[in-house]
Amino acid sequence: MNFRKTTALALGLGLLLTGCAQSADGQQPAPAEQKTAGQAEALATSETWAKAAESGMSAAFGILHNNSGTPIALRKISNAQGDQIQIHEMRGTGDGMTMAQLEGDLVIEPGKDAVLAPGGHHLMFMDLQEPLVAAQTARLKLEFADGSSTEVDFPIRNFDGANESYDEHAGDAHAGH
């Protein structure tokens, strides 16, 4: 090999090994937030937050905006803790309104918002694996119908405003919320 090829190979190998390095404290560096190509690229979020809870159920809220010229369809939500997270909606019944898991995708029309709010559509943590602690952040992975995904941070805060109860032991699994 000549000098230029050897130098280029050494520099390339150095960059490759740098990507495998651990941080000074011995921990692997945290992955950067990633947004895969597709519907996820059209999503803009604002006013995101999650309700603090020690255990059981809780919810996340915010505004999801579609910046594209075509509908986007939110299909699945997950997090690193392995919580079961569902998209919930209000449904009219003969006795009033009840909360239930949304059947199908949450479709956001072009240029429109999906508002996630107490008493309306929201992201429901069904059985928390770890507490949601006020002043911390819950990072949720939002997955879309086309297979694209993005991670969104939901600051955690205390909230009693809607007098919601997420006690899964009070009747059925959706009683009181």
Beta strands, then each sheet from edge to edge (+ up, - down):
strand 1: 43-51
strand 2: 58-66
strand 3: 72-78
strand 4: 85-93
strand 5: 96-101
strand 6: 106-108
strand 7: 113-116
strand 8: 122-125
strand 9: 137-144
strand 10: 149-157
sheet 1: 5+ 4- 8+ 2- 1+ 10+ 9- 3+ 6-
sheet 2: 5+ 4- 8+ 2- 7+
end
